[in-house]
Amino acid sequence: MTDGASNEALWTGLGLVAPLAARVSGGMPKRGATGISIDTRSLREDELFFAIKGENSDGHDHVAAAFDKGALAAVVDEAHADALAGQGSLFVVRDVLRALEGLGVAARDRTAARIIAVTGSVGKTSTKEALRVALAPGGAVHASVASYNNHFGVPLTLARMPKQSRFGVFEIGMNHKGEIAPLVAMVRPHVAIVTTIAPVHLENFANLDEIADAKAEIFSGLAPGGVVILHRDIAQYDRLLAQAEASAAGYVASFGEHEKADARLVNVALAADHSVIEAEICGRALTYRLGAPGRHLALNSLAVLLAAKAVGVDLDAAAAALASFAAGAGRGQQLTLEAKGGAFTLIDESYNANPASMRAAFALAGALPASETGRRIAILGDMLELGREEASMHAGLARDIEANHIDLVYAAGPLMKHLFLALPGQFQGAWRESASELLPIACAAIRGGDVVVVKGSNGSQMSAIVAALKQGPFTPGAAQAGREN
């Protein structure tokens, strides 16, 4: 997605042949491609459709649907080319994913945009979105949609980047060692940000140091003389610093509350829908408004401003733009919804979860004012991929529940039961095996004036509870709220 770019064709038909390493069947398209798609559900007219083979479906089965929706052409492999002949213009390649990567590399080669890449255990997507906002005063910004940060999403985002973009922002994720290096080799950023290191995907790593090493792969693709931005407060800072200094980086900057951080958080005042941040950026005092509350977001906004400064955006303009930043659905978005007895505040954190982001969500809920009769309620699902210590990591959140003045906890899943049982009785709302079983109980318990945070890993399906709350006051049938161990 690009803000402020022109409407000219993204790729001409002839301009696609070489980067795709393709032969053309069914005639060369007479128009240029206006976009790139790998999903017919979101495909728009005159976009180029890539028939990617995924874990659950093969895009070649959807080529006809793509043409029905107005696709300009389709990229297909040799094995399917004969069967698909006659449906429309085809770019026939040996491997569709490799062809998408080739187009992404070509897009990177042809642009003069300043490129920023973001990785980290927590906060990648919100930092990417804040960068989209902060860079806009300097020109057209191209950034990935949603969390397009894997082996499909990164080349797709690259291939979608218009030549005239002024800035490009790419989110890069991983589940295993070695996954970031090939992605960052395509992106070749001028600035690389590591937001933080936290116990995420620990089932695939022995410890946090190994996670830090995997995240440090982002330095391997850095443009010579580029800038690395690191969180100064975390335990792995020195480890990351050493690896950054051994890379092609020309400068390493840091952010955090540490007195030696280049961008230092001096104070943050949290309101219901924003934060007012006092900071010192490269020796200069700066006060600005961030359009979403949360101490973790305030900290990451420092990295955003360092990156904006590094790519030539006026610091005052970038800071002022952050007033319009808003947390996205599933990532801290706040909604005012109706319940029995009036309105309540929902904090939607249903997209993903790990111990660090759980604590940040509790802190945010604790900082928001409930009404005189309202309560702070946490509706929680399992945190997944935490490895051998998953039970203790769930139970260990009990102290954070109490410290942040959460009144009631409704929990779903076998792992979250460890937290539920670790809580004193007055905090126990209900526990159920799954989100679907918990849904009627938790939704029926909410009343006007409450502050409700819903959070869990994506696989725990807490988004279903958010969807139910958005529909309005919940009136269950026989379901009754109550404690269950």
N, C-alpha and C positions, 0 to 999 in steps of 0.2 A: 504494500500500500504506500502510495506516494502522495504527499501533501504539496499542492501548489505546482505540480508538473504540468507540461502541456499535454494536449490530447492527440498528438501525432502517434502513428503506429509504433508499437513497441519493437516489433521485428518485421522486416519485409520478408516475403516468401523466399527470394533468392538469398537474402542474408541469413536464412536459417540453415541452408544446406551444409555449409562448411562446419559451423560449430556443432551441428548434430551428427556430422559424418554420415549423412543420409543419402539415399536415392529417392527420387520423387515418383510416386505412382498415382495415376488418376488426375494428372495435370497440376501445374504450379498454381497456387492460389493467386487470384487477381488482385486481392487486397492484402494489406499488412495485418499481422496479428495484433490485436489491441490488448491482449493479456495472455497469461499462461494458467492452465487448470489441470489438476489431476483428479478432480471430483466432479462428476456430472451434476451433482445436486446444487453446486454453486457456480457452475459454468455459465458464462455470459456469451452473447452473440459475438462472433468473430474472434474468439479466443482459440489458442492452440491447445489441443487436448493431448496430454501424455498418458498413454495406456500403461500406467505403472502396475506391476504385480506386487500386491501387498500380502500381509499375513492372512487376511480373511477374504480377499477378492482379487480378481485379475481385471485390470482396466480394459483389456481387450474385449471382455464381455460387455462393455458399456460404450464401445465406439459408436454403435448405431444410435444410442441415446444421445451421445455428444453431438452427432450431426443433426439429430432431430431438434436439439436446442440451439442450433445455429453455429456450431463450432466451425472455424475457418478451415481447419485441417486437423489430422491426428497423427501422432508419432507412435508407430507400432513396430514390433520386431519382425524379423524375417519369417519366423515360424508361423505367424498369423497373417502375413501380408496377402497371400493368395485368397484366403477365406474372406478377407475384408475388402478385397478389390471391388471397385464399383460403387462404394458407399460415399466417396468423396476424395478430396486430396489427402494423400498419405505420404508422410515422411518415414521411410522404412529404414530401420537401424538394426544393428546386431543386438543391442541391449538398451532398453528404454531408459532405465535409471542412469546408465552411463551417458546417454545422450542428453538427459536433463542436466547432469553435472557439466557436460561440455558446454551447454548453452549458458549455464551459470558462470563458468570461467570466462567465456567470451563477454558476458555482460560486465564482469569485473574488469576485464582488460580494456574495454572501450570507454569506461567512465573516468572522469576526473574528480569524482566525488571523494570527500574525506570519509573514511570508513571507520566505524566504531564497532567492536565486538564485545559482547557481555556474556560472562559465564559466572558460576557461583552456585553454591548449594541452595541458596534461598534468594529470592528477590530479583531474579533475572528478568522476568516479564515486566514487573512494575518499573524496574530501572530502564528497560528498553522503551516503555511507553512514556516515561518522564523525559527521556532523551528526545523522543519524537516531538514533544511539546517544547522543550528548552532550545532545541536547535532551529525551530521554525523561523525565528526572527532573522536567521542568517541565510535562508533560502529553502528550496524544495527538499523535503526529507523523505527518503524511502526507508521503510522499516517493515520487519516481518509482522504478519498478522498473528493473532493468538500466540501460541507457543510453538511456532514453527522452528524448532531448534535441533532437529535430528537429521539423519542422512537423507530424508525426503525434503524436510522443510527448509534446510539451509540452501541447497541448490535451487529449489523452487523460488525462494525469496530473491536469490541472486538473479535468476533468469527473468524475474519480474521487474528488475531495477531499470528505470528509464535512463538512457544515456546522459540526459541533461540534469540528473539529480545532483544537488549540491552536497548532500550528506546521505550516507547509508548506515543503518543501525541493524545489527544482526545479533540475535540471541543464539548461543551455542550451548547445548546440553550434552549430557552423557550419563550412561548407566554403568559403563565398564571402562577400564583403562584402555587407552588407544583410540577412543572414539572421537575425541576433540581434534586431534592432530590432522586427520584428512579433511575435516570440515573447515578448520581455520586456514588450511593451505589454499582452499578455494577463495575464502573471504579476504585474506591478506589485509588485515586491519591496520590503520595508522594508530589507533588507540585500542588497548585491550583492558577491560575492567574485570576484576574478580570481586564480586560483591561480598562473599563470606564463605567460610568452610563450616559445614554442619553435618551431623550424622544422617545423611541421606544416601540411599543405596548402599548402606553398610553391609548388606548381605553379600555384596560383591567386592568388598574391601576389608582389610584386616583392621584398619583404624583410620582416624581422621588425617593423619599424615599421608596415607596412600591416596585419600580423596584429594588432598591438596596437590599432590604430584600429578594426578590426572587432570585437575583443573589447570595446572601450570602448562599443560600442553598448548594452551592458547597462545603462549609466548612464541611457540615454534613458527607460527605463520606471520608474526608481526613484520610489517614493512620496516626495512632498515632505518634506524633512527626514530622509530615510533615511541609512543608513550604507554607505559603500564601504570594502571591505577589500582592500588591495593588497600584493603581495610586494615588500618594500623592497629586496631584494638584486638584482633583475633590472635590466638596462640600460634597459628601457622604463618604469621606475617614474615618472620625472619626466613622461614623455609621458602616461601614464595618469592621473597625479595632476592634471595641468592639465585634462584632459577631465572628470575627476570633479568638480573644483572648479567647472567651468562648468555642471554639471548641477544637478538639484534636491537633491543631497546636502546634508545638514546637517553631516556630519562624515566625514572620511576617516581611517581607521586603517590601520596597516601591520604586517606580520609578517616575520620573517626573522632573520638573524644580525647585521644592521646595528645599530650601537649606538643609533641613534635610533628603532628599530622599537618600536611600542607593545606588541607581543608579541615578545619577543626570545628566541631559542634560546641558552641558556647552555651546555648540554652535553647530549649524548645518548649513552647506553650501549646498544649493540645486543646483544641476546641472540638465541638461535635462534628464539624464537617471540614476542618482545615487545621493546619499547624502554622504557627508563627515561629520562624527559625532565626536565631542569632548565630552567626558563624564568622569565622575568620578564614578567608580564602586567599592563600598565598600572601599572607601578611596584611590583608585588607579586611576591615570589618564590614559585614554585610548583613542586613536584616531583610528577610523576604517571607512571603506567604506561600505555602504549599497547599494545593487544593484538596488534600486528604489528610486525615489525622493518622498518627502512628509514629512512634519514635524510630522504628526500623526504616520507615519511609523517609523520615527526616535525615537519617544517617546516609541513606543511599542517594539522597538528593545532592549531597556534597560531592559524591563521585560524578554525578551528572554534570554539576557545574565545572568540576575540573576538566571533564571531557569536552564540554562546550568551549571552554577557554583554550584547550589544546588544539581544537580544530578551527579556531579563529572567530567564534561567535562572541559578541560583546557580553561581558559578564553580567552587567546590569540588565540587559535585555533578556538574557537567558533566565536569570533569577525572577524577573517580573513575569515571564511567561509561565513559570511553574504554578502560579496562582490558578491557572485553568486546568491543571492536572487533576484527574479523578481516578480513583481505584476502579478496576474493572470487575465485571461479574465473576464471582467465585474467588476474588483476590482482594477482599476487603471492602467491596462495594457496600455502601450504607443505603438502606431503604427505610422509609416510613410506611408501615403497613397497618392494616386494621385487624384488631382482635376483639375478644369480648371485653367490653368496658372502654374501648377507645384505641388510640394508635400506640404502636410500639416500634422500637428501632431494631432493624435486622442488620447484622454485620455478616455478609455472605463471604465466607472463607472456605467454600466447599470444594474448590478445585484441587487442592493438595495439602499435605501436612507432613511435618516432621517436628521433633521436639522444639527446635528454635522458632519455627513459625507458629507453633501452638502457643508458646510463651508470649510471642509478640501479639497474637490475637487476644490472649487473656489480658495483657497490659492495655490494649486499646479498649476492650470492653470495660475494664476497671476504671479507665480515665473518663469514659463518657458518663454523663449524669443520668441516673434513672429518676423517675418521678418519686414523689414522697412515698407512694404505695407500691411503686414498681420494684422489680427484682432484676438482677443480672443472671442470665441463664445461659449455660453452655450446652449445646447439643453436638455431641462429638462422635466421630467414627474412627475406626482403626487407622493408625499410622503404619504404612506398609514399607517393606524393603529395609528394615532397620537391623536385620541380622540377629546374632545370638542374644543380644541384650534387649530385645524388643519388649519383653515383659517388664523389666525394671525401668525402661525408658517411659513406658506408659504410666506405671505406678508413680514414678518420680514427679509427674505433673501435679500431684495432689497438693504439694506445697504452693505451687503457683496459682492454683484455684483459690486457695485461702488468701494468699498475699494480694490478689487482685480483686478481692471482694466479690467473687462469683458466689451467688446464693444457692443455685441449684445446677446439677449436672444430669443430663440425660445422655446415655451412652449406648452405642451399638457396636457389636462385633466382639469376637473372642479376645482380642488384644486389649480393647478399651475396657473390658471387664476388670483388668488389673488396676486401672485407675479408679474405677467405680468402687471396688472393694477397699482401696486404700483411703477413701474419703470418709470422714466422720459422717454419721447417719444424717445429720441435718442438711448435708449437701447432696444427698442421694435423691435424685428424682426418680429415674427408672433406668434399668438396663435391659436390653433385648439383644438377641443373637444377630439381628440384621437391621439395616436402616428402614426397610419396609415394615418390619414389626414395630419399630420404635415410633414411626411416623405419627400414627393417630394419637398416641399417648403424649408425645412431646408437643405436638401442635395444639392439642386440646388444653394443655396446661398454661399456654401463654395468654396473658391479659394485657390490657392497656397500661402503658407506662413502663413496661419491661424493656430491657436491653438484652437482645438475644444474639449470640454468636454461634454460627453453624460451621463446623470445621471437621475435615477428615481427608485422608488420601482419596484420590479420584476413584480408586477401586472400591472404596467403602460406600459409594453412591449416596453421599449426603446431599447432593444436588437435588435429589427427589424431595427431600424435606424442605429445601428452599423453595422449590416449585410449588409445593403444597401451601406454604405460608404466603406466597404471593397471590394465591387464589382467593384469599380472604379468610375470615373467621372460620375455624375448623370445628365442626360439630360431629363428634364420633358417635358411632352406634353404641355397641356394648363396651367399647374400649374404656378402661378406667386408668387414670394416672395412679401410680403407686410405686413402691419400692419393690425391686426384685433382685436378689443376689444370685 
